[in-house]
Amino acid sequence: MIKENIFYIGPFTKSGGVSTFSYTLKHLDLDDYNIVPHNTFRVKNENYNSKVFIIQNILNFIIYFVGMFFRKEFYKTKKFHISVTSNFGFYEKAFLYFCLKIFRKKVLFHIHGGGFYDFYTRSRFKVFIKNILNNVDLLIVLSNSWKDIFQNKIRVTTQIEVLHNTIDFKEALENNKHSIENTFLFIGNLVKEKGLLDLLKVIEDNEVWLKENKCKFIICGKGDLEQTIIESHSELITFKGLVAGKIKDEIFYKSKYLILPSYIEGLPYVILEGMNYGLYVISTKVGAIPEIINSEKKGLLFEAGRKEELFKTIKKSITLEKKNTFSINRNIIKDCFSNQYIKRTLIKIYGENV
C-alpha cells in the first residue's frame, strides 16, 4: 500500500523541545502516512534583535527554503506540517506559508513557542500575525489552555487541534525514590527565563536549612548562565553541563524531584521526562503546566518570580507524603503523553481534519 507523504518542516538539533518533537515524529510509524523531514537548523541566541543572529538565520532560511525545492517529495506532497515558534521563527514560517500556497499546498501550523501570546501582544504586526493564523488550513497547539488563548484572546477562527508533547515511555522502571537524600534536578537551557537565577538565590539564602534536610541540586544544560553556576561555589550544587543518552537517563533515575521555576513555557518536555521517571515536580503556574500538575500527588506549583514562595514550595515538597507519586506520574505519561498517543492523534489530524 502506498503511503501518503506529510512534509514536515522543523529543527533537528541536539537540544530543545521542538527538536525532541521533530525526532519523535521522524521515527513514528503512522500507518498510512510517511513523514518527509526537512531540517530548519535554526541558530539560537537570546538577543533576537542582534544583527548577527538575524543574518545567520536569514542565511539558514535561504538554504533550507531553496533546498526544499530540490526535493522530489516537495512536488508529490499535498500536506505540510510546520513547527512554528515566536519572533523571527514566526515571520520566516509566514513567508513559507505564502510560498506553499502558490503551489496550492495544505499548511498545518504547529505552535510550539511558550511565549507566543507575549510575542503577539507586543508585536506591531498583530493584524498580519492574526491574518496568517486565520488562513492556514489547521492550527495545532500544545494544550487546551493554549487552544483557549488562540480562540478567545487572539480570536483565531481557524480549526484548532491539541497535540501534547510526547516522549518514549520508560518500561519496567524500578521505584528508587525512597532514599533519605533529597535530590532536585534542574535540566534545560541555562537562561534567566527558566528561573535559574531565582533558584540559585534561594539555594544561597537558605543553604543551612537545605543542608540540614539533605538537599542537593543537580543542574544540567548549556546557556548564558553557565559561568554564574560555576561561580556560585555552593557545595549543594553539582553542575553537569549538557547531558544526553545514558548519562542523562542515569541522572533522572537518581533524582527525586524535578525543579523548573520558569517564567515562560508551553508544555515543557523536561516535566514529561521527569514524570516518566516518577519524579515529583516543582514548577510554576505558566503555560500548560497547571493542566498536568493539577494535584499535590504529582507536584507543586508556585507563581513565577517569587523566590520566597519557591523556597516554601521546596520545603513543603519534602514534608508531603509521596508514596504514590512514582506510579501516578508514570501512568499519566503512559496514558496521555506516550508515542502511542501522538500516533493516534496525528493519524486523526492528518486524515480527518486536513
C-alpha positions in Angstrom: 0.0 0.0 0.0 1.3 3.5 -1.0 1.6 5.8 2.0 0.6 9.5 1.8 3.5 11.9 2.3 3.4 14.5 5.1 6.2 17.1 4.5 7.4 18.1 8.0 9.4 21.3 8.4 11.2 21.8 11.8 14.5 21.8 13.6 16.7 18.7 14.2 19.2 19.9 16.7 20.8 18.3 19.8 18.6 20.1 22.3 15.3 21.9 22.7 11.6 20.8 22.9 10.8 21.4 19.2 13.8 19.2 18.1 12.7 16.5 20.5 9.3 16.5 18.8 10.9 16.5 15.4 12.9 13.4 16.2 9.9 11.7 17.7 7.8 12.4 14.6 10.6 11.3 12.2 10.7 7.8 13.8 7.0 7.2 14.2 5.2 4.6 12.2 2.0 6.4 11.2 0.4 3.6 9.3 -1.0 5.3 6.1 1.4 8.3 6.4 5.0 8.8 5.6 6.9 11.7 7.3 9.3 13.5 5.0 11.5 15.5 7.4 13.1 18.8 6.3 15.6 20.4 8.8 15.4 24.1 9.5 18.5 24.1 11.7 17.8 27.4 13.4 20.5 29.4 15.2 19.8 30.0 18.9 20.5 33.3 20.5 18.8 35.1 23.4 19.3 38.5 21.7 16.7 38.3 19.0 17.5 41.8 17.7 21.2 41.2 17.2 22.4 41.7 13.7 24.5 38.6 13.7 21.5 36.5 14.9 19.3 37.9 12.2 21.8 37.5 9.4 22.6 33.9 10.4 19.0 32.9 10.5 18.2 34.6 7.2 21.1 32.7 5.6 19.9 29.4 7.1 16.3 30.1 6.0 17.5 30.7 2.4 19.4 27.4 2.5 16.6 25.2 3.8 14.0 27.2 1.7 15.8 26.7 -1.6 16.8 23.2 -0.7 13.1 22.3 -0.3 12.5 22.8 -4.0 15.3 20.4 -4.9 13.5 17.5 -3.2 11.2 15.5 -5.4 8.9 14.8 -2.4 8.0 18.5 -2.3 6.1 18.2 -5.6 4.5 14.9 -4.6 3.2 16.1 -1.2 0.0 18.0 -0.5 0.2 18.4 3.3 2.9 20.4 5.0 3.3 20.2 8.8 5.3 23.2 10.0 6.7 23.7 13.5 6.3 27.4 14.4 7.8 29.4 17.3 7.8 33.1 18.1 9.7 36.2 16.9 11.9 35.6 13.8 10.7 32.0 13.7 7.1 33.1 13.1 7.9 35.5 10.3 10.0 33.1 8.4 7.2 30.5 8.6 4.7 33.1 7.4 6.8 33.7 4.3 7.0 30.0 3.8 3.2 29.8 4.1 2.7 32.3 1.2 5.1 30.3 -1.0 3.4 27.0 -0.2 0.0 28.4 -1.1 1.3 29.4 -4.5 1.8 25.6 -5.0 -1.7 25.0 -3.5 -0.4 23.0 -0.6 -2.3 22.3 2.6 -0.5 24.1 5.5 -0.6 23.0 9.2 1.0 25.4 11.7 2.1 23.6 14.8 2.7 26.3 17.5 5.4 25.4 20.0 6.7 28.6 21.5 5.7 29.1 25.1 6.0 32.8 24.7 3.8 33.1 21.6 1.0 35.1 23.2 3.5 37.6 24.7 5.1 37.8 21.2 1.7 38.5 19.7 0.6 41.2 22.3 4.0 43.0 22.0 4.1 42.9 18.2 3.3 45.9 16.0 2.1 43.5 13.4 -0.9 41.9 15.2 -3.1 42.2 12.1 -0.6 40.4 10.0 0.0 37.6 12.6 -3.7 37.1 13.0 -4.3 37.0 9.3 -1.7 34.2 8.9 -3.2 32.2 11.7 -6.7 32.6 10.3 -5.7 31.4 6.8 -3.6 28.3 7.5 -5.6 25.1 7.0 -5.1 23.9 10.6 -3.5 25.1 13.8 -2.0 22.6 16.2 -1.3 23.7 19.8 0.2 22.0 22.8 -2.7 22.1 25.3 -6.3 23.0 25.9 -5.3 26.2 27.7 -3.4 27.3 24.6 -6.4 26.5 22.5 -8.4 28.7 24.7 -5.9 31.6 24.3 -5.9 31.3 20.5 -9.7 31.1 20.3 -10.7 33.7 22.9 -7.8 36.1 23.2 -6.2 36.2 19.8 -9.6 35.3 18.3 -8.4 32.8 15.7 -11.2 31.3 13.6 -9.1 28.5 12.0 -9.8 25.0 13.3 -7.5 24.2 16.2 -6.4 20.7 17.3 -4.5 19.9 20.6 -1.4 17.7 20.3 0.5 17.3 23.6 4.3 16.9 23.6 5.2 13.2 23.9 8.1 11.1 24.9 9.1 7.4 24.9 7.6 5.7 27.9 10.3 4.0 30.1 9.1 0.5 30.7 9.9 -1.7 33.7 11.4 1.1 35.8 12.0 0.3 39.4 10.8 2.8 42.1 14.0 4.0 43.8 12.6 7.2 45.3 12.8 6.1 48.9 16.3 7.4 49.7 16.8 9.9 52.5 18.7 12.3 50.3 16.5 14.9 48.6 18.0 15.4 45.1 16.5 18.2 43.0 17.2 18.2 39.2 17.1 21.2 37.0 17.7 20.4 33.3 17.3 22.7 30.4 18.6 26.0 28.8 20.7 27.9 31.3 18.9 31.3 30.8 17.1 33.7 33.2 13.7 32.9 31.6 14.0 29.4 33.1 14.1 31.0 36.6 17.6 29.7 37.2 18.8 32.9 38.9 15.8 32.6 41.3 16.8 29.0 42.2 20.5 30.0 42.7 19.4 32.8 45.1 17.1 30.5 47.0 19.9 28.0 47.5 22.3 30.7 48.6 19.9 32.3 51.1 18.8 29.0 52.6 21.9 26.9 52.4 21.9 25.9 56.1 18.3 24.6 56.1 18.8 22.8 52.8 21.9 21.2 54.1 20.3 20.1 57.3 17.5 18.5 55.3 19.9 16.6 53.0 19.0 18.6 49.9 21.2 18.5 46.8 20.8 20.2 43.4 21.9 18.9 40.1 22.0 21.4 37.3 22.3 20.3 33.7 22.3 22.2 30.4 24.0 24.9 28.4 23.5 28.6 28.1 24.4 32.1 29.2 24.3 31.4 32.9 26.8 28.5 32.9 29.6 30.6 34.4 27.3 32.0 37.0 26.5 28.5 38.2 30.2 27.6 38.3 31.0 30.7 40.3 28.3 30.0 42.9 30.7 27.7 44.7 27.8 26.1 46.7 28.5 22.6 47.9 24.8 21.8 47.4 25.1 22.3 43.6 26.5 19.8 41.2 26.9 21.2 37.7 26.9 18.5 34.9 26.7 20.7 31.8 24.9 19.4 28.7 24.0 15.7 29.1 22.4 13.2 26.8 21.9 9.4 26.4 22.7 7.1 29.2 24.2 9.8 31.4 21.0 11.8 31.2 18.9 8.7 31.9 21.0 7.9 35.0 20.7 11.5 36.4 16.9 11.4 36.0 16.8 8.0 37.6 18.9 9.0 40.7 16.9 12.3 41.3 13.8 12.6 43.4 12.5 16.0 42.3 12.3 17.8 39.0 12.5 21.6 39.5 11.7 24.1 36.8 11.0 27.7 38.1 10.3 29.1 34.6 8.8 32.4 33.6 7.6 31.3 30.2 6.7 27.8 29.0 4.3 26.0 26.7 4.3 22.3 27.6 7.9 21.6 28.7 9.4 18.3 27.7 11.5 18.3 30.8 8.4 17.9 33.0 7.2 15.0 31.0 10.7 13.5 31.2 10.7 13.9 35.0 7.2 12.3 35.3 8.4 9.5 33.1 11.0 8.7 35.8 8.5 9.1 38.6 9.9 12.4 39.8 7.9 14.8 42.0 7.6 18.1 40.0 8.2 21.6 41.4 7.4 24.3 38.8 5.4 27.5 38.0 1.9 28.3 37.0 2.7 29.1 33.4 1.7 27.7 30.1 0.1 24.3 30.2 1.9 23.2 33.3 -1.1 23.5 35.6 -3.0 21.2 33.3 -0.5 18.4 34.0 0.4 19.2 37.6 -3.1 19.5 39.0 -2.7 17.6 42.2 -0.2 17.6 45.1 0.3 13.9 44.4 2.0 14.9 41.2 3.8 18.0 42.2 3.6 21.6 43.5 3.3 24.9 41.6 4.1 28.5 42.6 4.0 31.9 41.0 6.9 32.6 38.7 9.5 35.1 40.1 8.5 34.7 43.8 11.7 33.4 45.4 10.2 33.1 49.0 7.4 31.0 47.5 9.8 28.8 45.7 11.6 28.1 49.0 8.3 27.4 50.7 7.4 25.0 47.9 10.7 23.2 48.2 10.1 22.8 52.0 6.6 21.6 51.5 7.6 19.1 48.9 10.0 17.4 51.3 7.4 17.0 54.0 4.5 15.8 51.8 3.6 12.1 51.6 4.6 11.0 48.1 4.4 7.2 48.2 2.2 7.0 45.1 3.8 9.8 43.1 6.1 7.4 41.2 3.3 5.3 39.8 0.8 8.2 39.3 3.2 10.3 37.2 4.4 7.4 35.2 0.8 6.2 34.4 -0.1 9.8 33.2 2.8 9.6 30.8 1.9 6.2 29.6 -1.8 7.0 29.1 -1.6 10.6 27.8 1.9 11.5 26.6 3.4 8.4 25.1 4.2 7.8 21.4 1.0 5.7 21.1 -0.9 8.9 22.0 0.8 11.0 19.3 0.3 8.3 16.7 -3.4 8.1 17.3 -3.8 11.9 17.4 -1.7 12.6 14.3 -3.4 9.9 12.2 -6.7 11.6 13.1 -5.4 15.1 12.3 -3.8 14.1 9.0 -6.8 12.0 7.9 -9.9 13.7 9.2 -9.1 17.4 9.7 -7.0 18.4 6.7 
